[in-house]
Amino acid sequence: MRKKDVPIVAQSTETTDWVSRYADEVSAESERRAPGKPVVVASGLSPSGPIHLGNLREVMTPHLVADELRRRGLTVRHLISWDDFDRFRKVPAGVSGVDESWAEHIGKPLTSVPAPKGSPHATWADHFRSAMEAALAEMGVEYDGISQTAQYTSGAYREQVLHAVRHRGEIDAILDQYRTKKPGKGADGGGQGAKGQGGKQQKPADEAELAAAEGSGAAAEEDGSGGSVGYFPYKPYCGACGKDLTTITAYDDDTTELAYTCEACGHTETVRLAEFDRGKLVWKVDWPMRWAYEGVVFEPSGVDHSSPGSSFQVGGQIVRAVFDGEQPIGPMYAFVGISGMAKMSSSRGGVPTPADALRIMEPQLLRWLYARRRPNQSFKIAFDQEIQRLYDEWDRLAAKVAQSAAGGEDAPAVLPADAAAHARAVGTAAGELPRTPRPLPYRTLASVADITAGQGEQALRILSDLDPEHPLDSLDEARPRFDKAEAWINTYVPAEQRTLVREGADTELLASLGESDRESLRLLVEGLDEHWSLDGLTGLVYGVPKTMAGIAADAAPTPELKSAQRAFFVLLYRLLVGRDTGPRLPTLLLAVGADRVRKLLGA
């Protein structure tokens, strides 16, 4: 076993999962390129706004591969480049504490833009990066963070910048092969915006023009062409106003003297590029430069990078021709959607972030959603009622895996890919993630949270009644899952769908009932004490209509019986909560309590 007894997830076979297959390729490729050295995988995120769940795929894809390699005993560096030296391109919509006055900062580096009002952080970049860092920590993602502001301003890339400038003719010739394409029509145009609003965004081709119009994609960025000195792959930030609205007017290759003027404030300046660190390479040169500088072997990219002239495609030529390096291997990843919402675009505001998801789901579930789908498969993350079905599916898988591990003749078969995805979700090479001691069904916890409305003692009573032989000693046994379910109820369930138990009996409805309905209610009330547990009440509410129909308790359901059960359930809901639907009836009955149930049912 490796550290903390975490096993290798899966060996490489035709039936194994996508992570292991990529790990095989990356391990072999790294050994070919740099024998005996750490394997380097990379992600890139721009803290230009909320870093959303689509951007999380930029991190999770290499993280899962890196973690598999660590399980095999290899040393791996997962680099996350925080593109905080990118320009602030527009004021994003829907960000609290931000108004149009932030427009005065457009063109400055993200680390020079003030944070939203009320933020504990000093800069725009720090504000949005910190939220992502906290989410990654909760999810167990191990990485080395690199601030591109720190890299550029410290002079770490100085030789690479001078090298790119010396070879600008070669770069220009490569880019010129694609300049017949208009930005947003298949070519992403270069510039640091390829990582968009917090990551190399995955835009289907039919959305490229829309993204360009929003100013949130790489299509909005220049590639270094069109200046008065011809093609130049470097963009200085103005020494007076700090913006990148600069035009290079002269450059001397021998002395590296560079002159520029600023369109924003009119400032002019002459500097020596060999000593100047207040600027950066344009994106289509910056990205391949970093591949070579860091020795990146594996890095995924969004589907927009599959188009001719995209940053990934052009970068592959530039890294070989100019920086004597190699392009990383890695998949194009598909987009991540949200149940009931359109494709995420952080420039429009209101897009869910990993922090939003982790408020309503445990990190294991969120990891599983990314681990079980190949990168080229799109999927959705549920913020609506679908989250309950996802949790049911996750719990069934966890139960099967546990039963399979226990062995025995009746142990269920678990597909290798499913078992691997589960193992990758519950922990990393460093060990298992913290988990809920008593992982009760999410839909049950949500119902209890809905009914109790923050009353912890009542919630504990109800949850203890679910299994009277094994009651909870405290709510901590059901946490953090209970807290996640409560947050979902309070945040994403509309007020009209919340459950409010009636204060008193609906005397008018009770008076209108026929003899059959009265008898059904009597049978239910009489059976409460004997069946006061989740399983017992489940059998009771389904069994009363069987008794009324004169059929055995274990009889197979018929269409007529199902209809009678539905009618009985509707009657109970109306008498208990004044609606035709609500939480699962056994949970609702436990929540209301036997004495109050009797009162509301007219007993």
C-alpha positions in Angstrom: 0.0 0.0 0.0 1.0 3.6 -0.6 0.8 6.4 2.0 -2.2 6.1 4.2 -3.1 2.8 2.6 -4.5 4.3 -0.5 -4.3 1.7 -3.3 -3.7 2.1 -7.0 -7.1 2.7 -8.4 -7.0 0.6 -11.5 -4.5 -1.1 -13.7 -4.4 -0.4 -17.4 -6.7 -2.7 -19.2 -9.4 -2.2 -21.9 -12.0 -2.0 -19.2 -10.3 0.5 -17.0 -11.3 4.1 -16.7 -10.2 7.2 -18.7 -8.0 8.5 -15.9 -5.8 5.4 -15.9 -5.5 5.4 -19.7 -4.3 9.0 -19.7 -2.0 8.3 -16.7 -0.3 5.5 -18.8 0.2 7.9 -21.7 1.5 10.7 -19.5 3.9 8.5 -17.6 5.4 7.1 -20.8 5.6 10.6 -22.4 7.2 12.1 -19.4 9.8 9.4 -19.3 10.6 10.0 -22.9 10.9 13.7 -22.5 12.6 14.0 -19.1 13.7 10.6 -17.7 13.7 10.4 -14.0 12.2 13.9 -13.4 8.9 14.8 -11.9 5.9 14.6 -14.2 4.5 18.0 -14.9 0.8 18.6 -15.6 -0.8 22.0 -15.8 -4.0 24.1 -15.6 -4.6 27.8 -16.2 -7.2 30.0 -14.5 -7.7 33.7 -14.9 -9.3 35.3 -11.8 -11.0 37.9 -13.9 -14.4 37.1 -12.4 -16.1 34.2 -10.6 -14.3 31.0 -11.5 -17.1 28.8 -12.4 -17.8 25.0 -12.6 -16.9 24.9 -16.2 -13.5 26.2 -15.4 -13.2 23.5 -12.7 -12.8 20.9 -15.4 -9.6 22.7 -16.4 -8.3 21.7 -13.0 -10.0 18.4 -12.3 -8.9 16.7 -15.5 -5.1 17.0 -14.8 -5.7 16.6 -11.0 -7.3 13.2 -11.5 -4.4 12.1 -13.8 -1.8 13.5 -11.4 -3.4 11.8 -8.5 -3.4 8.4 -10.3 0.3 8.9 -11.0 0.9 9.7 -7.4 -0.9 6.5 -6.4 1.5 4.6 -8.6 4.4 6.1 -6.6 5.5 8.8 -9.1 6.4 12.4 -8.2 4.1 14.8 -9.9 3.8 18.6 -10.1 0.3 19.9 -10.9 0.8 23.5 -11.8 -2.0 26.0 -11.7 -1.1 29.2 -13.4 -3.1 32.1 -12.0 -3.3 34.4 -15.0 -3.5 37.4 -12.7 -1.3 39.5 -15.0 -4.1 39.4 -17.7 -5.8 42.6 -18.5 -9.1 43.5 -16.8 -11.2 43.5 -20.0 -14.7 44.3 -18.8 -16.8 44.8 -15.7 -18.6 41.4 -15.2 -22.3 41.4 -14.5 -23.8 40.1 -11.3 -20.8 40.5 -9.0 -21.7 41.9 -5.6 -19.9 45.0 -4.5 -19.1 46.0 -8.1 -20.6 48.8 -10.2 -19.7 50.6 -13.4 -17.1 52.7 -11.8 -14.8 49.7 -12.1 -14.7 50.4 -15.9 -12.0 53.0 -15.2 -9.7 50.0 -14.5 -10.2 48.3 -17.8 -6.8 47.6 -19.4 -4.9 47.2 -16.1 -3.5 43.9 -14.8 -6.0 42.0 -12.6 -3.6 42.4 -9.7 -3.9 46.2 -10.0 -7.7 46.4 -9.9 -9.3 46.9 -6.5 -11.4 44.1 -5.1 -15.2 44.3 -4.9 -16.5 46.5 -2.1 -16.6 44.6 1.2 -14.0 42.0 0.2 -11.3 41.2 2.7 -8.8 41.1 -0.2 -6.8 43.9 -1.6 -7.1 43.1 -5.3 -9.5 41.8 -7.9 -7.3 38.8 -8.6 -6.9 38.0 -4.9 -10.6 38.1 -4.3 -11.6 35.6 -7.0 -8.5 33.4 -6.6 -9.1 32.9 -2.9 -12.6 31.5 -3.4 -11.2 29.0 -5.8 -8.3 28.1 -3.6 -10.7 27.4 -0.7 -12.8 25.1 -2.9 -9.8 23.2 -4.2 -8.6 22.7 -0.7 -12.0 21.2 0.3 -11.9 18.9 -2.7 -8.4 17.6 -1.8 -6.7 19.0 -4.9 -2.9 19.2 -4.5 -1.2 21.7 -6.7 1.6 24.3 -7.0 0.1 27.7 -7.7 2.0 30.2 -9.9 1.1 33.9 -10.0 1.9 35.2 -13.5 2.2 38.7 -12.0 5.0 37.5 -9.8 6.6 35.6 -12.6 6.7 38.6 -15.0 7.4 41.3 -12.5 10.2 39.4 -10.9 12.0 39.0 -14.2 11.6 35.2 -14.2 10.6 35.2 -17.9 13.0 38.0 -19.0 15.1 35.7 -21.1 12.1 34.1 -22.7 10.6 37.5 -23.5 13.8 38.7 -25.2 14.0 35.4 -27.0 10.5 35.7 -28.3 11.1 39.3 -29.5 14.3 38.2 -31.3 12.3 35.6 -33.1 9.2 37.7 -33.8 9.6 37.2 -37.5 9.2 33.4 -37.1 6.2 33.9 -34.8 4.6 36.3 -37.2 5.0 33.9 -40.1 3.3 31.1 -38.1 0.4 33.4 -37.1 0.1 34.8 -40.6 -1.0 31.3 -41.8 -4.3 31.9 -39.9 -4.9 35.6 -40.3 -7.4 35.2 -43.1 -9.8 34.0 -40.5 -11.8 36.7 -38.7 -11.6 36.6 -34.9 -14.4 34.5 -33.5 -14.9 32.6 -36.7 -12.8 29.6 -35.9 -9.6 31.4 -34.7 -9.4 32.6 -31.2 -7.2 35.5 -32.1 -4.6 35.1 -29.4 -4.2 37.3 -26.3 -4.5 36.3 -22.7 -8.2 36.1 -23.0 -8.0 32.5 -24.3 -8.4 31.6 -20.6 -11.4 33.9 -20.6 -13.3 34.5 -17.4 -11.2 32.1 -15.3 -10.0 29.3 -17.5 -9.6 28.2 -21.1 -13.4 28.3 -21.7 -15.0 25.5 -23.7 -17.1 27.2 -26.3 -18.8 25.2 -29.0 -18.1 26.7 -32.5 -21.6 28.2 -32.8 -20.9 30.3 -29.6 -17.6 31.7 -30.6 -19.0 34.8 -32.2 -21.2 35.5 -29.1 -18.3 35.1 -26.8 -16.2 37.5 -28.9 -19.0 40.1 -28.8 -19.1 39.8 -25.0 -15.4 40.4 -24.9 -14.9 37.4 -22.7 -13.0 35.1 -25.1 -9.7 35.0 -26.8 -11.2 36.3 -30.0 -11.3 39.8 -28.5 -7.5 39.9 -28.0 -4.9 41.1 -30.4 -2.0 38.7 -31.3 0.7 41.4 -31.4 0.2 42.4 -35.1 -0.7 45.8 -36.5 1.8 48.0 -34.6 3.9 50.8 -36.1 7.0 48.6 -35.8 5.4 45.6 -37.4 4.6 42.4 -35.5 5.7 42.6 -31.8 4.7 39.8 -29.4 5.0 41.8 -26.2 2.6 44.3 -24.6 3.8 46.8 -22.0 1.6 48.2 -19.3 1.8 52.0 -19.2 4.1 53.5 -16.5 1.7 56.3 -15.8 -1.9 54.9 -15.9 -1.0 51.2 -15.6 -3.1 50.2 -18.6 -2.1 48.1 -21.6 -3.6 50.5 -24.2 -0.1 51.0 -25.5 1.4 51.1 -28.9 5.1 50.3 -29.5 6.6 53.0 -31.7 10.2 51.9 -31.8 12.5 49.0 -30.9 16.2 48.5 -31.1 17.3 44.8 -31.3 20.9 45.6 -30.2 20.1 47.7 -27.2 16.6 46.4 -26.5 15.4 50.0 -26.2 11.6 50.0 -26.6 9.5 53.1 -27.0 5.7 53.2 -26.6 2.8 55.6 -26.3 -0.3 55.1 -24.3 -3.7 55.8 -25.9 -5.4 56.0 -22.6 -3.4 58.8 -21.0 -0.9 60.0 -23.7 2.1 59.0 -21.7 5.3 58.1 -23.7 8.3 56.2 -22.4 11.5 54.6 -23.6 12.7 51.6 -21.6 15.3 48.8 -22.0 13.4 45.6 -22.5 16.3 43.7 -21.0 15.6 45.4 -17.7 11.8 46.0 -18.0 9.3 43.8 -16.2 6.0 45.7 -16.5 4.5 43.9 -19.5 3.8 40.4 -20.8 3.9 38.3 -24.0 0.7 38.2 -26.0 -1.3 35.0 -25.2 -0.5 33.0 -28.3 3.2 33.4 -27.4 2.9 33.4 -23.7 1.2 29.9 -23.5 3.8 28.0 -25.5 6.6 29.8 -23.8 5.3 28.5 -20.5 5.0 24.9 -21.9 8.7 25.0 -22.6 9.8 26.9 -19.5 7.8 24.6 -17.1 8.3 21.3 -19.1 4.5 20.7 -19.2 3.7 17.1 -20.4 -0.1 17.1 -19.9 -2.6 20.0 -20.1 -6.3 19.9 -21.2 -7.9 22.6 -23.2 -11.5 23.6 -24.1 -13.2 22.6 -27.4 -12.6 26.0 -28.9 -8.9 25.1 -29.1 -9.6 22.4 -31.7 -10.3 25.0 -34.3 -7.6 26.1 -36.9 -5.6 29.1 -35.6 -6.6 28.5 -32.0 -4.1 29.2 -29.2 -3.5 25.5 -28.6 -3.0 24.7 -32.3 -0.8 27.7 -33.0 1.1 27.2 -29.7 2.1 23.7 -30.8 4.0 25.2 -33.8 5.4 28.1 -31.8 6.7 26.0 -29.0 8.7 23.8 -31.4 9.9 26.5 -33.8 10.7 29.2 -31.3 11.2 27.8 -27.8 12.6 24.4 -28.7 10.0 22.7 -26.6 7.1 20.3 -27.1 3.4 20.8 -26.9 1.7 19.0 -24.0 -0.6 16.0 -24.7 -4.1 16.3 -23.4 -7.7 16.1 -24.2 -10.2 18.7 -25.4 -12.8 18.9 -22.7 -16.5 19.5 -23.2 -18.6 22.0 -21.3 -20.3 21.6 -18.0 -23.9 22.7 -17.6 -26.3 23.4 -14.7 -29.7 21.8 -14.4 -32.3 24.3 -15.6 -29.7 26.9 -16.7 -28.1 27.7 -20.0 -24.4 27.1 -20.7 -22.3 29.0 -18.2 -20.7 32.3 -19.2 -19.1 34.2 -16.3 -19.2 37.5 -18.2 -23.0 37.4 -17.9 -22.8 37.0 -14.1 -24.7 34.7 -11.8 -22.9 31.5 -12.8 -22.4 28.9 -10.1 -18.9 28.4 -8.8 -17.2 25.4 -7.1 -17.9 27.2 -3.8 -21.6 27.4 -4.6 -21.7 23.7 -5.4 -19.8 22.8 -2.2 -22.4 24.6 -0.2 -25.0 22.1 -1.2 -23.0 18.9 -1.9 -20.1 17.1 -0.3 -16.8 17.2 -2.1 -17.0 13.5 -2.8 -20.1 14.0 -5.0 -18.6 16.9 -6.9 -15.4 15.0 -7.5 -17.4 12.0 -8.7 -19.3 14.1 -11.3 -16.0 15.0 -12.9 -14.3 11.6 -12.5 -17.0 9.5 -14.0 -17.3 11.3 -17.4 -14.6 11.3 -20.0 -13.3 14.9 -20.6 -15.0 15.0 -24.1 -18.4 14.2 -22.5 -20.5 17.1 -21.4 -22.5 16.8 -18.2 -24.7 18.8 -15.9 -24.4 19.7 -12.2 -27.7 19.8 -10.4 -28.8 22.8 -8.3 -32.5 21.8 -8.7 -34.4 18.8 -7.5 -32.1 16.6 -9.7 -29.5 16.8 -6.9 -31.6 14.3 -4.9 -31.5 11.8 -7.7 -27.8 12.3 -8.1 -27.2 11.6 -4.4 -29.4 8.5 -4.6 -27.2 7.3 -7.5 -24.1 8.1 -5.6 -25.3 6.3 -2.5 -26.3 3.2 -4.5 -22.8 3.1 -6.0 -21.1 3.5 -2.6 -23.2 0.6 -1.2 -22.4 -1.6 -4.1 -18.7 -0.9 -3.8 -18.8 -1.6 0.0 -20.7 -4.9 -0.6 -18.3 -5.9 -3.3 -15.3 -5.2 -1.1 -16.8 -7.3 1.7 -17.1 -10.3 -0.7 -19.4 -13.2 -0.4 -21.6 -15.1 -2.8 -24.2 -12.3 -3.0 -21.7 -9.5 -3.5 -22.8 -7.3 -6.5 -20.5 -6.9 -9.5 -19.1 -3.4 -9.9 -17.8 -2.3 -13.3 -14.1 -1.4 -13.0 -14.6 2.1 -14.3 -17.4 2.7 -11.8 -15.2 1.4 -8.9 -12.3 3.6 -10.1 -14.5 6.7 -10.3 -15.8 6.0 -6.8 -12.3 5.6 -5.4 -11.2 8.8 -7.1 -14.1 10.6 -5.6 -13.7 9.5 -2.0 -10.0 10.3 -1.7 -6.7 11.0 -3.2 -3.2 9.6 -3.0 -2.8 11.4 0.3 -5.8 9.6 1.9 -9.6 9.7 2.1 -11.4 13.0 2.3 -13.4 13.7 5.5 -16.8 12.2 5.2 -20.2 12.2 6.9 -20.2 9.5 9.7 -23.8 8.6 9.1 -24.6 9.4 5.4 -28.4 9.4 5.6 -30.2 9.8 2.3 -29.9 13.4 1.0 -33.6 13.6 0.1 -34.5 12.6 3.6 -32.1 15.2 5.1 -33.5 17.8 2.8 -37.1 17.0 3.8 -36.2 17.2 7.5 -34.3 20.5 7.0 -37.3 21.8 5.1 -39.8 20.9 7.8 -37.8 21.9 10.8 -36.6 25.3 9.4 -33.4 25.5 11.4 -34.6 23.9 14.6 -31.7 21.6 15.4 -33.3 19.7 18.3 -36.4 18.8 16.2 -34.2 17.7 13.3 -32.2 15.4 15.6 -35.4 13.9 17.0 -36.7 13.2 13.5 -33.5 11.8 12.3 -33.2 9.6 15.4 -36.7 8.2 14.7 -35.6 7.1 11.3 -33.9 4.1 12.8 -34.9 3.8 16.5 -32.6 0.9 17.1 -29.6 3.1 16.0 -30.5 6.7 16.9 -28.2 9.6 16.3 -26.4 11.0 19.4 -26.0 14.4 17.7 -26.5 16.1 14.4 -22.7 16.0 14.0 -23.1 12.4 12.9 -25.1 13.5 9.9 -22.8 16.4 9.1 -21.7 17.8 6.8 -24.3 16.2 4.5 -27.2 17.5 6.6 -25.7 21.0 6.4 -25.4 20.7 2.6 -29.0 19.6 2.3 -30.2 22.4 4.6 -28.3 24.9 2.5 -29.9 23.5 -0.7 -33.4 23.9 0.8 -32.7 27.4 2.0 -31.0 28.6 -1.2 -32.4 26.8 -4.2 -35.9 25.6 -3.3 -38.5 28.3 -4.2 -40.6 29.5 -1.3 -43.8 28.2 -2.9 -42.3 24.7 -2.8 -41.3 24.8 0.9 -43.2 22.8 3.4 -45.4 24.4 6.0 -47.3 22.0 8.2 -50.8 23.2 9.0 -51.4 24.8 12.3 -54.8 23.1 12.8 -57.0 20.5 11.2 -58.8 21.2 7.9 -62.2 20.7 9.4 -64.0 21.5 6.1 -62.1 18.8 4.2 -62.4 16.3 7.0 -66.2 16.9 7.1 -66.5 16.2 3.4 -64.8 12.8 3.4 -66.7 9.7 2.6 -66.7 6.5 4.7 -63.8 4.9 2.8 -61.5 7.8 3.3 -62.4 8.0 7.0 -61.5 4.4 7.4 -58.2 4.8 5.6 -57.2 7.6 8.0 -58.3 5.5 11.0 -56.1 2.6 9.9 -53.2 5.0 9.5 -53.6 6.6 12.9 -54.0 3.2 14.6 -50.8 2.0 13.1 -48.6 5.0 14.0 -47.2 3.8 17.3 -46.5 0.3 16.0 -44.8 1.5 12.8 -42.9 4.6 14.2 -39.8 4.4 12.1 -38.9 5.3 8.5 -39.2 1.7 7.2 -42.3 1.1 9.4 -44.2 4.2 8.2 -43.2 3.5 4.6 -44.9 0.1 4.9 -47.9 1.6 6.7 -48.7 4.4 4.1 -48.3 2.0 1.2 -50.1 -0.8 3.1 -53.3 1.1 4.1 -54.7 1.2 0.5 -53.9 -2.6 0.2 -55.9 -3.3 3.3 -58.8 -1.2 2.0 -58.7 -3.1 -1.2 -58.6 -6.5 0.6 -55.3 -7.6 -0.8 -52.3 -9.1 0.9 -49.5 -6.7 2.1 -47.0 -8.4 -0.2 -49.2 -8.4 -3.3 -47.7 -7.1 -6.5 -48.9 -3.6 -7.3 -51.6 -3.2 -10.0 -52.6 -0.1 -11.9 -55.7 0.1 -9.7 -53.7 -0.2 -6.5 -51.2 2.4 -7.6 -54.1 4.8 -8.3 -55.6 4.2 -4.9 -52.2 4.8 -3.2 -51.8 8.1 -5.1 -55.3 9.2 -4.0 -54.5 8.3 -0.4 -51.2 10.2 -0.5 -52.8 13.3 -1.9 -55.4 13.2 0.9 -52.7 13.0 3.5 -50.7 15.9 2.0 -53.8 18.1 1.9 -54.6 17.4 5.5 -51.0 17.8 6.7 -49.5 20.6 4.5 -52.4 21.9 2.5 -51.0 20.9 -0.9 -51.2 17.9 -3.2 -47.5 17.1 -2.9 -44.7 17.4 -0.4 -41.7 15.6 1.2 -41.9 11.8 1.3 -44.8 10.9 3.5 -42.9 8.7 6.0 -40.4 11.5 6.6 -43.2 14.1 6.9 -45.0 12.0 9.4 -41.9 11.6 11.5 -41.3 15.3 11.3 -44.8 16.3 12.3 -44.9 13.8 15.2 -47.5 11.2 16.1 -49.7 13.4 18.4 -49.9 16.3 15.9 -50.5 13.8 13.0 -53.5 12.5 14.9 -54.8 16.0 15.5 -54.5 17.0 11.8 -56.1 13.8 10.6 -59.1 14.4 12.9 -58.4 11.5 15.3 
